[in-house]
Amino acid sequence: MQARGGGYRMSLVVFSDIPPVYEPYLRVILVFVIALFVIGIISRSARKILEKTAIPPDTQNILRRIVKYTLWFVVLTYIVSELNLGELFMPLMGATVLVAAAVALAVKNVLSDAIAGIFILLDRDFDIGDEVETMGHRGEIIDVTLRKTRIKKEDGVTVVLPNGKIDSSGWVLHTKGSGPAAPRQT
């Protein structure tokens, strides 16, 4: 171990003949390679665990990505810290926040539909096969994705509705799956 800035850092014993200036780069490479394997294992494990649950596949995919991206963010934070790139990334991160805000404003309806889609996918009173009435349309739910819901009306016409509008306007459940259910406003 060697003292650095009042703290202790473990030096790479395997690379003891390499000049100390290269040690941070070797640590970053080592951490990156290990992270590739560990994040891959965690991602596969999360997939297997989530497949055993009753969570819809779209929601499972979102949860797996959140875990994966969070782990990669931790690795990236370590790399920035280890290579002392914080001063370089501060202006870049500030600009990124501004761009992200502009993009969020531009795609707010898409984000609204996606967030509403998550809640609709988790709602037990809104499933494929249910007969619902929403936004002036009554029919059987034939498909629910993160952004859109498809309802097949009695005349055979398929209506595609944005989830954000369905969630904000509410719906009436007429029948649950193949059996009747008491109509109720949600």
PyMOL CGO cylinders between C-alpha atoms (Angstrom):
from pymol import cmd
from pymol.cgo import CYLINDER

trace = [
    CYLINDER, 0.00, 0.00, 0.00, 1.11, 3.52, -0.60, 0.3, 1, 1, 1, 1, 1, 1,
    CYLINDER, 1.11, 3.52, -0.60, -0.05, 6.71, 1.05, 0.3, 1, 1, 1, 1, 1, 1,
    CYLINDER, -0.05, 6.71, 1.05, -1.68, 9.25, -1.23, 0.3, 1, 1, 1, 1, 1, 1,
    CYLINDER, -1.68, 9.25, -1.23, -3.39, 12.40, -0.07, 0.3, 1, 1, 1, 1, 1, 1,
    CYLINDER, -3.39, 12.40, -0.07, -3.84, 11.24, 3.51, 0.3, 1, 1, 1, 1, 1, 1,
    CYLINDER, -3.84, 11.24, 3.51, -5.46, 7.97, 2.46, 0.3, 1, 1, 1, 1, 1, 1,
    CYLINDER, -5.46, 7.97, 2.46, -4.15, 4.60, 1.46, 0.3, 1, 1, 1, 1, 1, 1,
    CYLINDER, -4.15, 4.60, 1.46, -4.33, 3.11, -1.99, 0.3, 1, 1, 1, 1, 1, 1,
    CYLINDER, -4.33, 3.11, -1.99, -3.56, -0.42, -2.89, 0.3, 1, 1, 1, 1, 1, 1,
    CYLINDER, -3.56, -0.42, -2.89, -0.93, -0.64, -5.61, 0.3, 1, 1, 1, 1, 1, 1,
    CYLINDER, -0.93, -0.64, -5.61, -1.07, -3.39, -8.17, 0.3, 1, 1, 1, 1, 1, 1,
    CYLINDER, -1.07, -3.39, -8.17, 1.46, -5.93, -7.00, 0.3, 1, 1, 1, 1, 1, 1,
    CYLINDER, 1.46, -5.93, -7.00, 1.30, -7.80, -10.29, 0.3, 1, 1, 1, 1, 1, 1,
    CYLINDER, 1.30, -7.80, -10.29, 2.54, -4.74, -12.16, 0.3, 1, 1, 1, 1, 1, 1,
    CYLINDER, 2.54, -4.74, -12.16, 5.20, -3.63, -9.67, 0.3, 1, 1, 1, 1, 1, 1,
    CYLINDER, 5.20, -3.63, -9.67, 7.78, -2.96, -12.42, 0.3, 1, 1, 1, 1, 1, 1,
    CYLINDER, 7.78, -2.96, -12.42, 5.49, -0.55, -14.24, 0.3, 1, 1, 1, 1, 1, 1,
    CYLINDER, 5.49, -0.55, -14.24, 5.96, 3.17, -13.49, 0.3, 1, 1, 1, 1, 1, 1,
    CYLINDER, 5.96, 3.17, -13.49, 3.38, 4.55, -11.01, 0.3, 1, 1, 1, 1, 1, 1,
    CYLINDER, 3.38, 4.55, -11.01, 2.02, 6.97, -13.61, 0.3, 1, 1, 1, 1, 1, 1,
    CYLINDER, 2.02, 6.97, -13.61, 0.42, 4.01, -15.44, 0.3, 1, 1, 1, 1, 1, 1,
    CYLINDER, 0.42, 4.01, -15.44, -1.20, 2.44, -12.36, 0.3, 1, 1, 1, 1, 1, 1,
    CYLINDER, -1.20, 2.44, -12.36, -4.53, 4.32, -12.59, 0.3, 1, 1, 1, 1, 1, 1,
    CYLINDER, -4.53, 4.32, -12.59, -4.89, 3.26, -16.22, 0.3, 1, 1, 1, 1, 1, 1,
    CYLINDER, -4.89, 3.26, -16.22, -4.21, -0.36, -15.37, 0.3, 1, 1, 1, 1, 1, 1,
    CYLINDER, -4.21, -0.36, -15.37, -6.75, -0.22, -12.50, 0.3, 1, 1, 1, 1, 1, 1,
    CYLINDER, -6.75, -0.22, -12.50, -9.34, 1.27, -14.86, 0.3, 1, 1, 1, 1, 1, 1,
    CYLINDER, -9.34, 1.27, -14.86, -8.73, -1.43, -17.47, 0.3, 1, 1, 1, 1, 1, 1,
    CYLINDER, -8.73, -1.43, -17.47, -8.92, -4.14, -14.81, 0.3, 1, 1, 1, 1, 1, 1,
    CYLINDER, -8.92, -4.14, -14.81, -12.15, -2.73, -13.34, 0.3, 1, 1, 1, 1, 1, 1,
    CYLINDER, -12.15, -2.73, -13.34, -13.67, -2.35, -16.81, 0.3, 1, 1, 1, 1, 1, 1,
    CYLINDER, -13.67, -2.35, -16.81, -12.92, -5.97, -17.76, 0.3, 1, 1, 1, 1, 1, 1,
    CYLINDER, -12.92, -5.97, -17.76, -14.25, -7.26, -14.44, 0.3, 1, 1, 1, 1, 1, 1,
    CYLINDER, -14.25, -7.26, -14.44, -17.34, -5.03, -14.82, 0.3, 1, 1, 1, 1, 1, 1,
    CYLINDER, -17.34, -5.03, -14.82, -18.04, -6.52, -18.26, 0.3, 1, 1, 1, 1, 1, 1,
    CYLINDER, -18.04, -6.52, -18.26, -18.25, -9.99, -16.75, 0.3, 1, 1, 1, 1, 1, 1,
    CYLINDER, -18.25, -9.99, -16.75, -20.02, -9.05, -13.52, 0.3, 1, 1, 1, 1, 1, 1,
    CYLINDER, -20.02, -9.05, -13.52, -22.65, -6.85, -15.17, 0.3, 1, 1, 1, 1, 1, 1,
    CYLINDER, -22.65, -6.85, -15.17, -23.28, -9.59, -17.75, 0.3, 1, 1, 1, 1, 1, 1,
    CYLINDER, -23.28, -9.59, -17.75, -23.81, -12.15, -14.98, 0.3, 1, 1, 1, 1, 1, 1,
    CYLINDER, -23.81, -12.15, -14.98, -26.09, -9.80, -13.02, 0.3, 1, 1, 1, 1, 1, 1,
    CYLINDER, -26.09, -9.80, -13.02, -28.09, -8.99, -16.16, 0.3, 1, 1, 1, 1, 1, 1,
    CYLINDER, -28.09, -8.99, -16.16, -28.61, -12.67, -16.97, 0.3, 1, 1, 1, 1, 1, 1,
    CYLINDER, -28.61, -12.67, -16.97, -29.51, -13.42, -13.34, 0.3, 1, 1, 1, 1, 1, 1,
    CYLINDER, -29.51, -13.42, -13.34, -32.01, -10.56, -13.29, 0.3, 1, 1, 1, 1, 1, 1,
    CYLINDER, -32.01, -10.56, -13.29, -33.59, -11.91, -16.48, 0.3, 1, 1, 1, 1, 1, 1,
    CYLINDER, -33.59, -11.91, -16.48, -33.98, -15.40, -14.97, 0.3, 1, 1, 1, 1, 1, 1,
    CYLINDER, -33.98, -15.40, -14.97, -35.40, -14.02, -11.72, 0.3, 1, 1, 1, 1, 1, 1,
    CYLINDER, -35.40, -14.02, -11.72, -37.84, -11.68, -13.46, 0.3, 1, 1, 1, 1, 1, 1,
    CYLINDER, -37.84, -11.68, -13.46, -39.04, -14.38, -15.87, 0.3, 1, 1, 1, 1, 1, 1,
    CYLINDER, -39.04, -14.38, -15.87, -40.34, -16.30, -12.86, 0.3, 1, 1, 1, 1, 1, 1,
    CYLINDER, -40.34, -16.30, -12.86, -42.52, -13.37, -11.77, 0.3, 1, 1, 1, 1, 1, 1,
    CYLINDER, -42.52, -13.37, -11.77, -45.90, -12.21, -13.04, 0.3, 1, 1, 1, 1, 1, 1,
    CYLINDER, -45.90, -12.21, -13.04, -44.44, -8.89, -14.17, 0.3, 1, 1, 1, 1, 1, 1,
    CYLINDER, -44.44, -8.89, -14.17, -45.25, -8.16, -17.85, 0.3, 1, 1, 1, 1, 1, 1,
    CYLINDER, -45.25, -8.16, -17.85, -42.33, -8.61, -20.30, 0.3, 1, 1, 1, 1, 1, 1,
    CYLINDER, -42.33, -8.61, -20.30, -42.15, -4.88, -21.15, 0.3, 1, 1, 1, 1, 1, 1,
    CYLINDER, -42.15, -4.88, -21.15, -41.79, -3.99, -17.48, 0.3, 1, 1, 1, 1, 1, 1,
    CYLINDER, -41.79, -3.99, -17.48, -39.23, -6.76, -16.98, 0.3, 1, 1, 1, 1, 1, 1,
    CYLINDER, -39.23, -6.76, -16.98, -37.16, -5.31, -19.82, 0.3, 1, 1, 1, 1, 1, 1,
    CYLINDER, -37.16, -5.31, -19.82, -37.29, -1.84, -18.28, 0.3, 1, 1, 1, 1, 1, 1,
    CYLINDER, -37.29, -1.84, -18.28, -36.24, -3.14, -14.86, 0.3, 1, 1, 1, 1, 1, 1,
    CYLINDER, -36.24, -3.14, -14.86, -33.30, -5.09, -16.36, 0.3, 1, 1, 1, 1, 1, 1,
    CYLINDER, -33.30, -5.09, -16.36, -32.14, -2.01, -18.23, 0.3, 1, 1, 1, 1, 1, 1,
    CYLINDER, -32.14, -2.01, -18.23, -32.38, 0.16, -15.12, 0.3, 1, 1, 1, 1, 1, 1,
    CYLINDER, -32.38, 0.16, -15.12, -30.17, -2.29, -13.22, 0.3, 1, 1, 1, 1, 1, 1,
    CYLINDER, -30.17, -2.29, -13.22, -27.70, -2.58, -16.09, 0.3, 1, 1, 1, 1, 1, 1,
    CYLINDER, -27.70, -2.58, -16.09, -27.42, 1.17, -16.73, 0.3, 1, 1, 1, 1, 1, 1,
    CYLINDER, -27.42, 1.17, -16.73, -27.09, 1.91, -13.01, 0.3, 1, 1, 1, 1, 1, 1,
    CYLINDER, -27.09, 1.91, -13.01, -24.18, -0.52, -12.73, 0.3, 1, 1, 1, 1, 1, 1,
    CYLINDER, -24.18, -0.52, -12.73, -22.49, 0.98, -15.79, 0.3, 1, 1, 1, 1, 1, 1,
    CYLINDER, -22.49, 0.98, -15.79, -22.99, 4.45, -14.30, 0.3, 1, 1, 1, 1, 1, 1,
    CYLINDER, -22.99, 4.45, -14.30, -21.16, 3.31, -11.15, 0.3, 1, 1, 1, 1, 1, 1,
    CYLINDER, -21.16, 3.31, -11.15, -18.29, 1.95, -13.28, 0.3, 1, 1, 1, 1, 1, 1,
    CYLINDER, -18.29, 1.95, -13.28, -18.12, 5.18, -15.29, 0.3, 1, 1, 1, 1, 1, 1,
    CYLINDER, -18.12, 5.18, -15.29, -18.09, 7.23, -12.08, 0.3, 1, 1, 1, 1, 1, 1,
    CYLINDER, -18.09, 7.23, -12.08, -15.17, 5.14, -10.80, 0.3, 1, 1, 1, 1, 1, 1,
    CYLINDER, -15.17, 5.14, -10.80, -13.27, 5.62, -14.08, 0.3, 1, 1, 1, 1, 1, 1,
    CYLINDER, -13.27, 5.62, -14.08, -13.81, 9.40, -14.02, 0.3, 1, 1, 1, 1, 1, 1,
    CYLINDER, -13.81, 9.40, -14.02, -12.67, 9.52, -10.39, 0.3, 1, 1, 1, 1, 1, 1,
    CYLINDER, -12.67, 9.52, -10.39, -9.66, 7.25, -10.89, 0.3, 1, 1, 1, 1, 1, 1,
    CYLINDER, -9.66, 7.25, -10.89, -8.36, 9.15, -13.91, 0.3, 1, 1, 1, 1, 1, 1,
    CYLINDER, -8.36, 9.15, -13.91, -9.11, 12.57, -12.35, 0.3, 1, 1, 1, 1, 1, 1,
    CYLINDER, -9.11, 12.57, -12.35, -11.39, 13.53, -15.24, 0.3, 1, 1, 1, 1, 1, 1,
    CYLINDER, -11.39, 13.53, -15.24, -13.91, 15.37, -13.04, 0.3, 1, 1, 1, 1, 1, 1,
    CYLINDER, -13.91, 15.37, -13.04, -12.76, 18.83, -14.12, 0.3, 1, 1, 1, 1, 1, 1,
    CYLINDER, -12.76, 18.83, -14.12, -13.05, 17.81, -17.75, 0.3, 1, 1, 1, 1, 1, 1,
    CYLINDER, -13.05, 17.81, -17.75, -16.53, 16.30, -17.32, 0.3, 1, 1, 1, 1, 1, 1,
    CYLINDER, -16.53, 16.30, -17.32, -18.13, 19.11, -15.28, 0.3, 1, 1, 1, 1, 1, 1,
    CYLINDER, -18.13, 19.11, -15.28, -18.76, 21.45, -18.26, 0.3, 1, 1, 1, 1, 1, 1,
    CYLINDER, -18.76, 21.45, -18.26, -19.73, 18.46, -20.37, 0.3, 1, 1, 1, 1, 1, 1,
    CYLINDER, -19.73, 18.46, -20.37, -22.24, 17.29, -17.76, 0.3, 1, 1, 1, 1, 1, 1,
    CYLINDER, -22.24, 17.29, -17.76, -23.69, 20.81, -17.52, 0.3, 1, 1, 1, 1, 1, 1,
    CYLINDER, -23.69, 20.81, -17.52, -24.21, 20.88, -21.28, 0.3, 1, 1, 1, 1, 1, 1,
    CYLINDER, -24.21, 20.88, -21.28, -25.68, 17.38, -21.15, 0.3, 1, 1, 1, 1, 1, 1,
    CYLINDER, -25.68, 17.38, -21.15, -28.24, 18.50, -18.57, 0.3, 1, 1, 1, 1, 1, 1,
    CYLINDER, -28.24, 18.50, -18.57, -29.32, 21.35, -20.84, 0.3, 1, 1, 1, 1, 1, 1,
    CYLINDER, -29.32, 21.35, -20.84, -29.62, 19.05, -23.85, 0.3, 1, 1, 1, 1, 1, 1,
    CYLINDER, -29.62, 19.05, -23.85, -31.52, 16.49, -21.77, 0.3, 1, 1, 1, 1, 1, 1,
    CYLINDER, -31.52, 16.49, -21.77, -33.98, 19.16, -20.61, 0.3, 1, 1, 1, 1, 1, 1,
    CYLINDER, -33.98, 19.16, -20.61, -34.55, 20.26, -24.21, 0.3, 1, 1, 1, 1, 1, 1,
    CYLINDER, -34.55, 20.26, -24.21, -35.09, 16.67, -25.35, 0.3, 1, 1, 1, 1, 1, 1,
    CYLINDER, -35.09, 16.67, -25.35, -37.44, 16.01, -22.41, 0.3, 1, 1, 1, 1, 1, 1,
    CYLINDER, -37.44, 16.01, -22.41, -39.56, 18.98, -23.40, 0.3, 1, 1, 1, 1, 1, 1,
    CYLINDER, -39.56, 18.98, -23.40, -39.58, 17.84, -27.01, 0.3, 1, 1, 1, 1, 1, 1,
    CYLINDER, -39.58, 17.84, -27.01, -40.69, 14.30, -26.16, 0.3, 1, 1, 1, 1, 1, 1,
    CYLINDER, -40.69, 14.30, -26.16, -42.85, 14.95, -23.10, 0.3, 1, 1, 1, 1, 1, 1,
    CYLINDER, -42.85, 14.95, -23.10, -45.89, 13.27, -24.67, 0.3, 1, 1, 1, 1, 1, 1,
    CYLINDER, -45.89, 13.27, -24.67, -43.85, 10.16, -25.46, 0.3, 1, 1, 1, 1, 1, 1,
    CYLINDER, -43.85, 10.16, -25.46, -42.49, 10.12, -21.89, 0.3, 1, 1, 1, 1, 1, 1,
    CYLINDER, -42.49, 10.12, -21.89, -45.99, 10.65, -20.52, 0.3, 1, 1, 1, 1, 1, 1,
    CYLINDER, -45.99, 10.65, -20.52, -47.28, 7.72, -22.58, 0.3, 1, 1, 1, 1, 1, 1,
    CYLINDER, -47.28, 7.72, -22.58, -44.38, 5.50, -21.47, 0.3, 1, 1, 1, 1, 1, 1,
    CYLINDER, -44.38, 5.50, -21.47, -44.83, 6.28, -17.78, 0.3, 1, 1, 1, 1, 1, 1,
    CYLINDER, -44.83, 6.28, -17.78, -48.59, 5.80, -18.03, 0.3, 1, 1, 1, 1, 1, 1,
    CYLINDER, -48.59, 5.80, -18.03, -47.88, 2.57, -19.94, 0.3, 1, 1, 1, 1, 1, 1,
    CYLINDER, -47.88, 2.57, -19.94, -45.87, 1.24, -17.01, 0.3, 1, 1, 1, 1, 1, 1,
    CYLINDER, -45.87, 1.24, -17.01, -48.76, 1.90, -14.64, 0.3, 1, 1, 1, 1, 1, 1,
    CYLINDER, -48.76, 1.90, -14.64, -51.31, 0.44, -17.06, 0.3, 1, 1, 1, 1, 1, 1,
    CYLINDER, -51.31, 0.44, -17.06, -49.17, -2.69, -17.53, 0.3, 1, 1, 1, 1, 1, 1,
    CYLINDER, -49.17, -2.69, -17.53, -49.06, -3.12, -13.75, 0.3, 1, 1, 1, 1, 1, 1,
    CYLINDER, -49.06, -3.12, -13.75, -52.81, -2.50, -13.30, 0.3, 1, 1, 1, 1, 1, 1,
    CYLINDER, -52.81, -2.50, -13.30, -54.76, -5.72, -12.73, 0.3, 1, 1, 1, 1, 1, 1,
    CYLINDER, -54.76, -5.72, -12.73, -57.97, -4.15, -14.08, 0.3, 1, 1, 1, 1, 1, 1,
    CYLINDER, -57.97, -4.15, -14.08, -56.53, -3.49, -17.54, 0.3, 1, 1, 1, 1, 1, 1,
    CYLINDER, -56.53, -3.49, -17.54, -55.43, -6.70, -19.26, 0.3, 1, 1, 1, 1, 1, 1,
    CYLINDER, -55.43, -6.70, -19.26, -55.49, -8.18, -22.74, 0.3, 1, 1, 1, 1, 1, 1,
    CYLINDER, -55.49, -8.18, -22.74, -58.90, -9.76, -23.30, 0.3, 1, 1, 1, 1, 1, 1,
    CYLINDER, -58.90, -9.76, -23.30, -60.78, -7.32, -21.04, 0.3, 1, 1, 1, 1, 1, 1,
    CYLINDER, -60.78, -7.32, -21.04, -63.63, -5.31, -22.50, 0.3, 1, 1, 1, 1, 1, 1,
    CYLINDER, -63.63, -5.31, -22.50, -63.22, -1.65, -21.64, 0.3, 1, 1, 1, 1, 1, 1,
    CYLINDER, -63.22, -1.65, -21.64, -64.60, 1.71, -22.59, 0.3, 1, 1, 1, 1, 1, 1,
    CYLINDER, -64.60, 1.71, -22.59, -62.25, 4.70, -22.72, 0.3, 1, 1, 1, 1, 1, 1,
    CYLINDER, -62.25, 4.70, -22.72, -62.10, 7.98, -24.62, 0.3, 1, 1, 1, 1, 1, 1,
    CYLINDER, -62.10, 7.98, -24.62, -65.39, 7.19, -26.36, 0.3, 1, 1, 1, 1, 1, 1,
    CYLINDER, -65.39, 7.19, -26.36, -64.28, 3.76, -27.60, 0.3, 1, 1, 1, 1, 1, 1,
    CYLINDER, -64.28, 3.76, -27.60, -65.58, 0.43, -26.33, 0.3, 1, 1, 1, 1, 1, 1,
    CYLINDER, -65.58, 0.43, -26.33, -63.98, -2.88, -27.20, 0.3, 1, 1, 1, 1, 1, 1,
    CYLINDER, -63.98, -2.88, -27.20, -61.62, -5.69, -26.28, 0.3, 1, 1, 1, 1, 1, 1,
    CYLINDER, -61.62, -5.69, -26.28, -58.02, -4.89, -25.35, 0.3, 1, 1, 1, 1, 1, 1,
    CYLINDER, -58.02, -4.89, -25.35, -55.86, -6.78, -27.86, 0.3, 1, 1, 1, 1, 1, 1,
    CYLINDER, -55.86, -6.78, -27.86, -52.43, -5.25, -27.15, 0.3, 1, 1, 1, 1, 1, 1,
    CYLINDER, -52.43, -5.25, -27.15, -50.80, -3.05, -24.51, 0.3, 1, 1, 1, 1, 1, 1,
    CYLINDER, -50.80, -3.05, -24.51, -47.29, -1.67, -24.98, 0.3, 1, 1, 1, 1, 1, 1,
    CYLINDER, -47.29, -1.67, -24.98, -45.44, 1.05, -23.14, 0.3, 1, 1, 1, 1, 1, 1,
    CYLINDER, -45.44, 1.05, -23.14, -46.78, 3.82, -25.38, 0.3, 1, 1, 1, 1, 1, 1,
    CYLINDER, -46.78, 3.82, -25.38, -49.99, 2.56, -27.00, 0.3, 1, 1, 1, 1, 1, 1,
    CYLINDER, -49.99, 2.56, -27.00, -53.02, 0.39, -26.31, 0.3, 1, 1, 1, 1, 1, 1,
    CYLINDER, -53.02, 0.39, -26.31, -54.94, -1.32, -29.10, 0.3, 1, 1, 1, 1, 1, 1,
    CYLINDER, -54.94, -1.32, -29.10, -58.66, -1.90, -28.63, 0.3, 1, 1, 1, 1, 1, 1,
    CYLINDER, -58.66, -1.90, -28.63, -60.72, -3.93, -31.10, 0.3, 1, 1, 1, 1, 1, 1,
    CYLINDER, -60.72, -3.93, -31.10, -64.23, -2.56, -31.31, 0.3, 1, 1, 1, 1, 1, 1,
    CYLINDER, -64.23, -2.56, -31.31, -67.34, -4.70, -31.90, 0.3, 1, 1, 1, 1, 1, 1,
    CYLINDER, -67.34, -4.70, -31.90, -67.42, -3.69, -35.58, 0.3, 1, 1, 1, 1, 1, 1,
    CYLINDER, -67.42, -3.69, -35.58, -63.88, -5.11, -36.05, 0.3, 1, 1, 1, 1, 1, 1,
    CYLINDER, -63.88, -5.11, -36.05, -62.12, -1.73, -36.17, 0.3, 1, 1, 1, 1, 1, 1,
    CYLINDER, -62.12, -1.73, -36.17, -58.91, -1.56, -34.18, 0.3, 1, 1, 1, 1, 1, 1,
    CYLINDER, -58.91, -1.56, -34.18, -58.34, 1.73, -32.35, 0.3, 1, 1, 1, 1, 1, 1,
    CYLINDER, -58.34, 1.73, -32.35, -54.83, 2.70, -31.20, 0.3, 1, 1, 1, 1, 1, 1,
    CYLINDER, -54.83, 2.70, -31.20, -54.87, 5.00, -28.18, 0.3, 1, 1, 1, 1, 1, 1,
    CYLINDER, -54.87, 5.00, -28.18, -51.98, 6.69, -26.33, 0.3, 1, 1, 1, 1, 1, 1,
    CYLINDER, -51.98, 6.69, -26.33, -51.57, 5.38, -22.78, 0.3, 1, 1, 1, 1, 1, 1,
    CYLINDER, -51.57, 5.38, -22.78, -51.15, 8.87, -21.33, 0.3, 1, 1, 1, 1, 1, 1,
    CYLINDER, -51.15, 8.87, -21.33, -54.63, 9.87, -22.51, 0.3, 1, 1, 1, 1, 1, 1,
    CYLINDER, -54.63, 9.87, -22.51, -56.17, 6.58, -21.31, 0.3, 1, 1, 1, 1, 1, 1,
    CYLINDER, -56.17, 6.58, -21.31, -54.60, 7.00, -17.88, 0.3, 1, 1, 1, 1, 1, 1,
    CYLINDER, -54.60, 7.00, -17.88, -55.71, 10.62, -17.52, 0.3, 1, 1, 1, 1, 1, 1,
    CYLINDER, -55.71, 10.62, -17.52, -59.26, 10.09, -18.85, 0.3, 1, 1, 1, 1, 1, 1,
    CYLINDER, -59.26, 10.09, -18.85, -59.90, 6.81, -17.02, 0.3, 1, 1, 1, 1, 1, 1,
    CYLINDER, -59.90, 6.81, -17.02, -61.74, 3.76, -18.28, 0.3, 1, 1, 1, 1, 1, 1,
    CYLINDER, -61.74, 3.76, -18.28, -64.75, 1.60, -17.52, 0.3, 1, 1, 1, 1, 1, 1,
    CYLINDER, -64.75, 1.60, -17.52, -64.14, -2.13, -17.20, 0.3, 1, 1, 1, 1, 1, 1,
    CYLINDER, -64.14, -2.13, -17.20, -67.15, -3.98, -18.65, 0.3, 1, 1, 1, 1, 1, 1,
    CYLINDER, -67.15, -3.98, -18.65, -65.89, -7.58, -18.64, 0.3, 1, 1, 1, 1, 1, 1,
    CYLINDER, -65.89, -7.58, -18.64, -62.80, -9.13, -17.15, 0.3, 1, 1, 1, 1, 1, 1,
    CYLINDER, -62.80, -9.13, -17.15, -61.17, -11.57, -19.60, 0.3, 1, 1, 1, 1, 1, 1,
    CYLINDER, -61.17, -11.57, -19.60, -63.79, -14.03, -20.76, 0.3, 1, 1, 1, 1, 1, 1,
    CYLINDER, -63.79, -14.03, -20.76, -66.10, -13.65, -17.77, 0.3, 1, 1, 1, 1, 1, 1,
    CYLINDER, -66.10, -13.65, -17.77, -68.37, -10.71, -16.91, 0.3, 1, 1, 1, 1, 1, 1,
    CYLINDER, -68.37, -10.71, -16.91, -67.34, -8.13, -14.37, 0.3, 1, 1, 1, 1, 1, 1,
    CYLINDER, -67.34, -8.13, -14.37, -69.36, -5.37, -12.78, 0.3, 1, 1, 1, 1, 1, 1,
    CYLINDER, -69.36, -5.37, -12.78, -68.80, -2.14, -14.71, 0.3, 1, 1, 1, 1, 1, 1,
    CYLINDER, -68.80, -2.14, -14.71, -66.75, 0.32, -12.70, 0.3, 1, 1, 1, 1, 1, 1,
    CYLINDER, -66.75, 0.32, -12.70, -64.95, 3.58, -13.30, 0.3, 1, 1, 1, 1, 1, 1,
    CYLINDER, -64.95, 3.58, -13.30, -61.20, 3.60, -12.58, 0.3, 1, 1, 1, 1, 1, 1,
]
cmd.load_cgo(trace, "trace")
